[in-house]
Every structure is written in C-alpha cells, then in structure tokens.
Amino acid sequence: MTVGAVNQNLPWVEKYRPSKLEDLVSHEDIIKTIGQFIKENQLPHLLFYGPPGTGKTSTILACAKQMYTQQQFNSMVLELNASDDRGIGIVRGQILSFASTRTIFKAGPKLIILDEADAMTNDAQNALRRIIEKYTDNVRFCIICNYLGKIIPALQSRCTRFRFAPLQQDQIVPRLKEIVVKENVKISEDGINALLALSGGDMRKVLNTLQSTWLAYRDVTEDNVYTCVGHPLRSDIDRILNWLMNENDFSTCFQNIQELKILKGLALCDILTEVHTKIQRVKFPPEVLISLIIKMADSEARVASGCSERIELSALIAAFQVAREQIDVALQDS
C-alpha cells in the first residue's frame, strides 16, 4: 500500500491535525506564549488542561515538530497515553530511563508528553515529582489532562499551567469550511449549525461527526447529522413538546411518545435535555417553570442511575400535567 493510499484512509481528525503552531485555530495567547518560550529556548514544564477536542495534544505535538527535525523526533519525544500502563512501575522504568539518558543531538532538552494524565495513580504522580526536578537540565514534561483537580498539587506547582477553553464557533467554522472544500463535501448551512450545536466547542467531535454523516448520507444536512449520531431531530422534539403541553389524555400522550421513541431509537435522557432547552423559551410563570425543571432534573438523575425509561417517561408527562393545572389555577386567580 502506498503512502498516498494510507493518507486517504486516515480519519479527517488525524489527516488535518495541525503540524505547525501557526496552523492552530484557537487560544492565540497560549500559542504566542509557548512560541516565545521555544524561540528563547526557555521551555518550562507544561500542564495543559481543559475539555476534550480543544487542541491540547495538537498544540504540544506542533511544538515538538517545531523543536526537532523529523530524524530527531522519535529519539527526543516520548509520548504516553491513557491506553499505556502508567503506574509507578512505568514511571520508575520507562520514564526514568528516557529522562536520565542524554542524546547526541544538540536540539535542547527532550520532551515527555503524558496525555490523559488524570488517569495516573497518585503513587505514580508522586514518583514523578522527583524525576521532574532531578532531570530538568535534560528533559521537559508536558502533562495533559481534562480535570485539573485530579493532578496532585505538587505536580501542578512544578509546571506552567494553561487552560484550553472550548472553541468558539467563529474559530471552528473557517477550519470546517476549509476541510469541506478539500474533501468536496456537500453541506448545508443548517448542517453546519447542527454540527456546531452538537459539538459544544469540541473540534474533534465536529470533524468525526462531519465525516460519519458524509460517509453515511453524502449530504450533510441538519436532519442527516442528527440521525447519524442518534440525536432527536428538532421536529421530533417539537412534536413531543406539543403532546406534553396540549394532550389531555395521559395514556394517549404516553403512547405517542413511546411509539416515536421506538421508531426513531431515541433515548429519554436526550429528550429531557432537548425539552429542557425548549421550555426555557416558553412563557411559564416562574414558580411553575422552577417546579417543572426540578422534576425533570430528578427524572434525568434516576434515568442515569438505571431506572426504567417507561416509568420516567410517565413521570415527565405527569410533571407537565401538573404544570398545566398550576397555570390554569394561576389564570383563574388573576
């Protein structure tokens, strides 16, 4: 198989991963600061934290490619992910061995990237403290995690911390349109909006959903994006909300929603999330809205802990019936 054929089969999230700091689309202040560190040859130990898909790994890999030539890369960079065993044995073995060995290259210090570091045990993190201090003249660490609270304070204090926030829509859209043109993807404006709504600022999720929808339907529209990921369509949520607010007969309402759930393969937790977003725009009296949201939150918690969806769907319908009765009473009083 040729190199071209391999690249053709790559997921787009890897195919279009930035290889230079200038190619990164977000967090300009962070990239400018790190670029200055590299320029001055004063790179400290780094700690990147923030939600998935916000460019943490791409940033440090782009730094590494800027610091080392392609021939030096494999001998100067050690990358360990959550899929690798990173208990105390690996810290005292592989990491210590790599950190303590000097290289023949005059390319500055080596780089150890610990991705998903919040999965490391406390013992392993404690063992890492001494290695970071002892071999600072020879190696730099970049610790990457989603949750800063899972990294022990002793490691945090040894690193320069950078928080990677979720990407803004105006940062995602230009790169998304660039990839759409390169891959010759047919996409509509509502398809782009659906990708952005589902991603929550996660660039990886945008590209994976885009590629999946394109391969499945060859036409990236709002309905196709939602269908591809199994998310309720906006029209389906409107129908469900209409039944909840206007259907007087409990059993008919239950039957309608249950049939739609089975037909479209919808999960109740997704329905609750979308209905919650919609009812914010309905003009309920404040006390009715508060009571309804509390009941929906309780239902969501029970579904998450394994309660029957049929029972919780009944609870959702009952909550709306009570809310309607409260509104009727309020109208009569006024």
C-alpha positions, 0 to 999 in steps of 0.5 A: 500500500502506498503512502498516498493510499494510507493518507486517504484512509486516515480519519479527517481528525488525524489527516488535518491535525495541525503540524505547525503552531501557526496552523492552530485555530484557537487560544492565540495567547497560549500559542504566542506564549509557548512560541516565545518560550521555544524561540528563547529556548526557555521551555518550562514544564507544561500542564495543559488542561481543559475539555476534550477536542480543544487542541491540547495534544495538537498544540504540544505535538506542533511544538515538538515538530517545531523543536526537532527535525523529523530524524530527531523526533522519535529519539527526543519525544516520548509520548504516553497515553491513557491506553499505556500502563502508567503506574509507578512501575512505568514511571520508575522504568520507562520514564526514568530511563528516557529522562536520565539518558542524554542524546547526541543531538544538540536540539535542547532538552527532550520532551515527555508528553503524558496525555490523559494524565488524570488517569495516573495513580497518585503513587505514580504522580508522586514518583514523578515529582522527583524525576521532574526536578532531578532531570530538568537540565535534560528533559521537559514534561508536558502533562495533559489532562481534562480535570485539573483537580485530579493532578496532585498539587505538587505536580501542578506547582512544578509546571506552567499551567494553561487552560484550553477553553472550548472553541468558539464557533467563529474559530471552528467554522473557517477550519470546517469550511476549509476541510469541506472544500478539500474533501468536496463535501456537500453541506448545508448551512443548517448542517453546519449549525447542527454540527456546531450545536452538537459539538459544544466547542469540541473540534474533534467531535465536529470533524468525526461527526462531519465525516460519519454523516458524509460517509453515511448520507453524502449530504450533510444536512441538519436532519442527516447529522442528527440521525447519524449520531442518534440525536432527536431531530428538532421536529421530533422534539417539537412534536413531543413538546406539543403532546406534553403541553396540549394532550389531555389524555395521559395514556394517549400522550404516553403512547405517542411518545413511546411509539416515536421513541421506538421508531426513531431509537431515541433515548429519554435522557436526550429528550429531557435535555432537548425539552429542557432547552425548549421550555426555557423559551416558553412563557411559564410563570416562574414558580411553575417553570422552577417546579417543572425543571426540578422534576425533570432534573430528578427524572434525568438523575434516576434515568442515569442511575438505571431506572426504567425509561417507561416509568420516567417517561410517565413521570415527565408527562405527569410533571407537565400535567401538573404544570398545566393545572398550576397555570390554569389555577394561576389564570383563574386567580388573576 
